[in-house]
Amino acid sequence: MARSDTAPGRGRRPPGGAATLTVLRLGFLALLILLWWLASANVPRGIIPSPAATTMAAAQLWSEGRLQTALGQSLAVYGTGLLAAIAVGIPLGALMGAVRIFGRTVDLFVFALAATPRVAFIPLIILLLGLGIEAKAVIVFLGAVMPIILNTYAGVLARDADLIEMARSTGASPVRIAIHIVLPGALPFLVVGLRLGATIGLINTVVAELYTAVTGLGGLLALYGNTFRMAEYFVIVLALAMIGVIVTEGLRLIEARLSRWQTAERP
Amino acid sequence: MIPAHVLLSGVSRGFGTAKAPTLALSQVSLAVARGEVVVLLGPSGCGKTTLLRLVAGLIRPDAGGVTVDGQPPQPGDGTAMVFQSFRLIPWKTARDNVAFALPRLGRAEARERAEHYLSLVGLSRFAKSWPAQLSGGMRQRLALARALAAEPTLLLMDEPFASLDAQSRELMQIELMRLMAARPATVLFVTHSVDEALILADRIVLMSPRPGRIAEEIAVPFPRPRWNHDTRALPDYALLRRHLWERLRDMVLNDPASDFHGRG
């Protein structure tokens, strides 16, 4: 059945407006900071730094330029690995879905590789590529590429046969069908793959920085954690959380923009 | 003799696996003249849709030959198809849905053509709406605009109005006849409905199920244009209607795969 038959205007809007949601989210953030402050005041030996101490540590790290340097190193690793994963994962997954015999031949091995903890390959990668940014980017790539391949594959397999037949009846070429019908139809799957890939990629960025040459945010995390400089340590944790939020929210905005047709109201 | 626009000679086509094949069409021969409106009428399982897909060039026959203008059919080459479930692209606007069906035109030209045909079916205001924002009748008019925009010489319609309510359906039949009068094309139209067949057809091809074959061909004598008077008031209408309905009824009651088998 073509998806054009779904009920119109059934949006996925939250109840209330966007403004209400923003207020609720800020309120929840305030609650989290309050809990953090309570914990910092009550956990002994200063293991948890207060919000104020953390803010001061952040200002200090920023003015020394250490935060920026580490952030730049981490983003270079993360960006390279993630972009490579997107550039390889989407075409490969699409090819697996489009050429059925190819997909059936290799999907078992891709599933097997996806189930293997990719950190297991780190010693091998270090032997092959050393300890520099190449090795780190490959570790990020290996983590991020799997969900992107598998979700693109699933999305292309779930293509709408009726729409493709309609497209063929107009004389559309296979390339035109792929671009206008199959890939846009796979978009919801693709976004899930990208979100998972982005999350795993960020985890692997930190893992790579801990296991290879110690640099970037992961390096600072180890440094401050091992030397019990908890305020600085918290700054790094929060910086990593913010990268994660910015990337996944960015993907969500792109998805919302590309799927306006699902949520649009009747004129 | 004028060569036929569409010619099927001894066409058979099966489906299913090698272990459990089903014959959708068996030894079907049919010639359709240029500009003729032929309605394929028959119960479920009589291979009407298979016949359309063969003529569209979407599938090939197992035996026999299909030609359009003397050539094996190529999808989109002078042919356009309208489907029962509309098959609109949900992430494209109305205008871009129509423009998509014009792969041979440049982008700007396709959009211009799309806007012209949207206005022809009364959807200009909705050019930038998505299909989900349109009512059932509007979606069907959009699907029709998409097919007409290709300016086909052969229009294939697979139960295009079956999912519309009774009023929309009658209005769409009239709209189709008006549009076809303005720009004539050969039409092959598939339906379950005896009334729809009698209102639209120059000739009705009655098909019987399992395997699909042609049971009878009936020329429809009503004068055109048919939208300015009620064809159903003509005395021949009732006679033809009763004849067709009795044939269909017998087919359904004698079809072991039908829900009504043996209930006559």
Interface residues (C-beta under 8 A of the other chain):
Chain A: M1 A2 R3 S4 D5 T6 P8 G9 D162 L163 E165 M166 A167 R168 S169 T170 G171 A172 S173 R176 H180 I181 P184 G185 L187 L258 S259 R260 W261 Q262 A264 E265 R266 P267
Chain B: A56 L58 Q74 P75 G76 D77 T79 A80 M81 F83 S85 F86 R87 L88 I89 P90 W91 K92 F100 A101 L102 P103 R104 R125 F126 S129 W130 P131 A132 Q133 L134 R139 A150 L156
